[in-house]
Amino acid sequence: MLTQLTYPPLNPLRSGEGKKEEMMKATIYHNPRCSKSRETLAILQAHPEIDLQVVDYLNHPPSAGELARLYNKAGMTARQGLRKTEAGAKDLSSASEAAILDAMAASPALIERPLVETSKGVRLGRPPETVREIL
């Protein structure tokens, strides 16, 4: 089960308009022990218009197919999304994209974090400010 936190808008009505403000959906693949992931989460939480879903990807890893979709949407390769300092990453130095994705799905610590997805795209939050491009 995914961990979901929803942050309602502070002002549900736009001034001068009689209809509700559209909520932007965002999903962050988050590691609470990572300072960059926490900084990125704070940026997202500072926007009350964002309906935020927080996925603890170490306990609920995305599938290889989902990772491929996210990286494709981000304009990245799986190799670029590989956490190279993690144990086991060196073993993947000559691996195919499919093998890297399979390894990430099996061992989610290999996934560089945080990944953020909105309707405007996907960004790796390194540095955290890059997520502002898709808000």
Sequence and secondary structure as in RCSB ss.txt:
>XXXX:A:sequence
MLTQLTYPPLNPLRSGEGKKEEMMKATIYHNPRCSKSRETLAILQAHPEIDLQVVDYLNHPPSAGELARLYNKAG
MTARQGLRKTEAGAKDLSSASEAAILDAMAASPALIERPLVETSKGVRLGRPPETVREIL
>XXXX:A:secstr
   B     SSSB TT SSB   EEEEEEE TT HHHHHHHHHHHT TTEEEEEEETTTS   HHHHHHHHHHHT
  TTTTB TTSTTSGGGTT  HHHHHHHHHHSGGGB S EEEETTEEEE SSGGGGGGG 
